[in-house]
């Protein structure tokens, strides 16, 4: 079973980040449905990692336990970079299709209140994927007042 592709960088055909992606003919694009296509499968797993990291725990009304604990453990005064790194590793490693996280680099930008996540992981099929393969960098923004 595949996933619908999500828009990660705007274009004329797909002007809104987070919407479902439409191909050139206006059809919804499925990714990961053919696990024999390593590139397609890797894109699906990478999208899953991105979605899981960007979902804030408590944000989904159907199950508020789902998501990354940004508010509880990351966006708090004095949060340790080691704790933040482990949380991100756990979320990525717990993503369906991920076998291991091979490297993780976090770049904090206090001025803009953002953190860029550069991750390299191996899928359960043995292919290596990286957040550099995303259409745009994986950036988490800390809300003001958080």
Secondary structure as UniProt FT lines:
FT   STRAND          3..4
FT   TURN            17..18
FT   TURN            24..25
FT   STRAND          30..31
FT   TURN            35..36
FT   HELIX           38..54
FT   TURN            57..58
FT   TURN            61..62
FT   TURN            64..65
FT   HELIX           70..74
FT   TURN            77..78
FT   HELIX           81..93
FT   TURN            96..97
FT   STRAND          98..109
FT   TURN            110..113
FT   STRAND          114..123
FT   TURN            124..125
FT   STRAND          128..130
FT   HELIX           131..133
FT   STRAND          138..141
FT   TURN            144..145
//
